[in-house]
Amino acid sequence: MIRIHDVFFSYSDFEDDPRWALQNVSLDIQENEFVAFLGPNGSGKSSLSRLLNGIELPQQGSIAVDELSTEDQASIPSIRRKVQMVFQNPENQQVGFTVGEDIAFGLSNFSWPRESMPSRIQWALQTAGLNVDVDRLVSQLSGGEKQKLALAAVLAIGPEYLILDEATSMLDPSARKQFVTSLAEARRLRPFSLIYVTHHMEEVMAADRWVLFSEGRVRAIGTPEELWRKPELLQSCGLELPYLNRLALMLEQDGVHTGDMDAANLDEWGRKLCKSS
């Protein structure tokens, strides 16, 4: 479990006049839980994600990963083994010349047995949906392929907690959907906690919980089913519902029940609309 208790964090060096990126944030993230951090740019969601594996440290409050405090420098290697991140710009974390070298680098850092690396690399590429040869130069990959390579590299290590910080930023809508599907398959094969930082709500409708951020504070925590039906709250947090969810709210205002409808099944929506007209 990750325990976040009464955290305040600022990027400012001015102690007398701190500009808080996070204020009074408390949250527990359970084992194998899928949690989405939602909010606009500057709301604090990415700042919190950087605190979870000790990249940054809070000025006040505490963060512990499986009882290991991020304040304890001796615990940081163990914490970073447990908590892996995929950033918005994948090039910031890619170090190998080839696809295989890039994934092997992380495995080597965590003392993965060399003889089992090739099979592990192939598994990670397949799980991330990156269909390229291990000898392919990283520089020859598209932006979307680099994003998938970053995912493959952390999946290969086998994190207990995976943070995705706007990790689909370079993908088109179709590729984003495939990326989310790959994540679900990876968690099915080997469960881990997923902390998904985004403002694309359609990507996290299957999350266990949403955490809504605004101006460095947590505004609300709840299930997607609870929170997507509160458009005023979402709007105040700078969030926009996906089209089908907005349509569902409009239909429910007209007395049409939509609670059991599959948002991906357009034929089902068409039948509902015909019946309601």
C-alpha positions in Angstrom: 0.0 0.0 0.0 1.1 3.6 -0.7 0.1 5.9 2.2 0.0 9.6 1.4 -0.6 11.6 4.6 -1.2 15.4 4.8 1.3 16.2 2.0 2.3 19.8 1.1 4.7 20.3 -1.7 6.2 23.3 -3.5 8.8 23.7 -6.3 9.6 27.1 -4.8 12.8 27.7 -2.8 11.2 30.6 -1.0 10.3 29.3 2.4 8.6 32.5 3.5 6.3 32.5 0.5 5.8 29.0 -0.9 3.7 28.5 -3.9 2.1 25.2 -3.1 1.8 22.7 -6.0 0.1 20.3 -3.5 -1.8 21.2 -0.3 -3.1 18.9 2.4 -3.2 15.8 0.3 -4.1 12.5 2.0 -4.7 9.2 0.1 -4.1 5.5 0.3 -3.5 3.4 -2.8 -4.3 -0.2 -2.3 -2.5 -3.3 -3.6 -3.5 -4.1 -7.2 -5.8 -1.1 -7.4 -6.4 1.0 -10.5 -6.5 4.7 -9.5 -6.9 7.6 -11.9 -5.5 11.1 -11.1 -7.7 13.5 -13.0 -7.4 17.2 -13.5 -6.1 20.0 -15.8 -2.5 21.0 -16.2 -1.2 22.6 -13.0 -3.8 20.9 -10.8 -1.2 18.9 -8.8 -1.8 15.4 -10.2 1.7 15.1 -11.9 3.4 16.7 -8.9 1.9 14.0 -6.6 3.0 11.2 -9.0 6.6 12.5 -8.7 6.5 12.2 -5.0 5.5 8.5 -5.0 8.9 7.1 -5.8 11.0 9.8 -4.2 11.8 11.9 -7.4 10.6 14.8 -5.2 10.1 15.0 -1.5 7.2 16.8 0.3 8.0 19.9 2.4 5.3 18.7 4.9 3.6 15.4 5.5 4.8 11.9 4.6 4.6 9.2 1.9 5.3 5.5 2.5 5.4 2.7 0.0 4.8 -0.7 1.8 6.0 1.0 5.1 9.1 2.4 3.4 9.3 6.1 3.8 10.5 8.3 0.9 12.2 10.5 3.4 14.7 7.6 4.2 17.4 7.7 1.5 18.4 4.2 2.3 14.9 3.0 1.2 14.8 4.9 -2.1 16.3 2.0 -4.2 13.7 -0.4 -2.8 10.9 2.1 -3.4 12.0 2.7 -7.0 12.1 -1.1 -7.6 8.5 -1.2 -6.5 7.2 2.0 -8.1 8.0 2.5 -11.8 7.0 5.5 -13.9 6.2 6.1 -17.6 6.5 9.8 -18.4 4.8 12.1 -20.9 7.9 12.3 -23.1 9.2 8.7 -23.5 12.6 10.0 -24.8 13.4 11.2 -21.3 13.8 7.7 -20.1 15.1 5.8 -23.0 18.9 5.0 -22.9 19.5 2.1 -25.3 20.4 2.4 -29.0 18.2 -0.5 -29.9 14.8 -1.7 -28.5 16.4 -4.7 -26.9 19.2 -2.7 -25.3 16.7 -0.2 -23.9 14.7 -2.9 -22.1 17.7 -4.8 -21.0 19.2 -1.8 -19.4 16.5 -1.6 -16.8 16.6 -5.4 -16.2 20.3 -5.2 -15.6 19.9 -2.4 -13.1 17.7 -4.7 -11.1 20.0 -7.8 -11.4 17.7 -9.7 -13.7 19.3 -13.1 -14.7 21.0 -12.5 -18.0 20.0 -15.9 -19.5 16.3 -15.1 -19.1 16.5 -11.6 -20.5 15.7 -12.4 -24.1 12.4 -14.1 -23.3 11.5 -11.4 -20.8 12.1 -8.7 -23.4 9.9 -10.5 -25.9 7.2 -10.9 -23.3 7.3 -7.2 -22.5 7.2 -6.1 -26.1 4.2 -8.4 -26.8 2.4 -7.2 -23.7 2.9 -3.5 -24.6 1.7 -4.1 -28.1 5.0 -3.1 -29.7 5.6 -5.3 -32.8 9.2 -4.4 -33.7 12.4 -6.4 -33.8 14.7 -6.1 -30.7 17.5 -4.8 -33.0 15.4 -1.9 -34.3 17.0 1.4 -33.5 15.1 3.5 -31.0 15.7 6.6 -33.1 13.7 4.9 -35.9 10.6 4.5 -33.8 7.6 6.8 -34.1 6.5 8.8 -31.1 3.7 6.3 -30.4 6.2 3.4 -30.6 8.5 5.1 -28.2 5.6 5.4 -25.8 5.0 1.7 -26.0 8.7 1.0 -25.6 8.7 3.0 -22.4 5.8 0.9 -21.2 7.5 -2.3 -22.2 10.7 -1.4 -20.3 8.9 -0.9 -17.0 6.6 -3.9 -17.5 9.7 -6.1 -18.0 10.9 -5.1 -14.5 7.7 -6.3 -12.9 6.7 -3.2 -10.8 4.2 -3.5 -7.9 3.0 0.0 -8.6 3.1 1.6 -12.1 2.6 5.3 -12.6 1.6 6.6 -16.1 2.0 10.4 -16.2 0.1 11.5 -19.4 1.7 8.5 -21.0 -0.7 8.5 -24.1 0.1 12.1 -25.0 1.8 11.1 -28.3 -0.9 8.6 -29.3 -3.9 9.1 -31.5 -7.3 8.0 -30.2 -7.1 4.6 -31.7 -3.6 4.0 -30.4 -4.7 5.3 -26.9 -7.4 2.7 -26.9 -5.0 -0.1 -27.8 -2.5 1.2 -25.1 -5.2 1.0 -22.4 -6.1 -2.5 -23.7 -2.5 -3.5 -23.4 -2.4 -2.3 -19.8 -5.4 -4.3 -18.9 -3.9 -7.4 -20.4 -0.6 -6.8 -18.5 -2.5 -6.5 -15.2 -4.4 -9.6 -15.9 -1.2 -11.6 -16.6 0.6 -10.1 -13.5 -1.5 -7.9 -11.2 0.0 -4.6 -10.1 -1.4 -1.3 -8.9 -1.9 1.3 -11.6 -1.8 5.0 -11.0 -3.0 6.7 -14.2 -2.4 10.4 -14.5 -4.5 12.0 -17.3 -7.2 14.4 -18.4 -8.7 11.9 -20.9 -11.5 10.6 -18.9 -12.5 8.0 -21.5 -9.2 6.1 -20.8 -10.0 5.5 -17.1 -13.7 4.6 -17.0 -12.7 1.1 -15.8 -10.6 2.5 -12.9 -11.5 1.4 -9.3 -11.3 5.0 -8.1 -11.0 8.5 -9.5 -9.1 11.2 -7.6 -10.1 14.7 -8.8 -7.5 17.5 -8.5 -7.9 21.2 -8.6 -5.4 23.9 -7.7 -3.1 21.5 -5.8 -5.9 20.0 -3.7 -7.9 16.8 -3.9 -11.5 17.8 -4.6 -13.1 14.4 -4.6 -12.4 10.7 -4.5 -14.9 8.1 -5.6 -15.7 5.4 -8.2 -16.2 6.5 -11.8 -19.9 5.6 -11.6 -20.3 8.0 -8.7 -18.3 10.9 -10.1 -19.1 11.0 -13.8 -22.7 11.7 -12.9 -21.6 15.0 -11.2 -21.0 17.3 -14.2 -20.8 20.5 -12.1 -18.0 19.0 -10.0 -16.1 17.8 -13.1 -16.4 21.1 -14.7 -15.1 22.9 -11.7 -12.1 20.6 -11.9 -11.5 21.5 -15.6 -12.7 18.1 -16.8 -15.1 17.3 -19.7 -17.1 14.1 -19.9 -16.8 11.8 -22.9 -19.5 12.2 -25.4 -21.4 9.0 -24.6 -21.5 9.8 -20.9 -22.8 13.3 -21.6 -25.5 11.7 -23.8 -26.3 9.3 -21.0 -26.9 12.2 -18.6 -29.2 13.9 -21.1 -31.2 10.7 -21.6 -31.5 10.1 -17.9 -32.9 13.7 -17.5 -35.6 12.6 -19.9 -36.3 9.5 -17.9 -34.4 6.9 -20.0 -32.4 4.5 -17.9 -28.8 4.0 -19.1 -27.1 2.6 -16.0 -26.5 -0.9 -17.4 -25.5 0.2 -20.9 -22.1 -0.6 -22.4 -20.5 2.7 -23.4 -18.6 0.9 -26.2 -21.7 -0.6 -27.8 -23.1 2.0 -30.2 -25.8 -0.3 -31.5 -27.2 -0.5 -28.0 -27.2 3.3 -27.7 -29.0 3.5 -31.0 -31.8 1.2 -29.8 -32.2 3.2 -26.6 -32.4 6.5 -28.6 -35.0 5.0 -31.0 -37.1 3.8 -28.1 -36.9 7.2 -26.3 -37.9 9.3 -29.4 
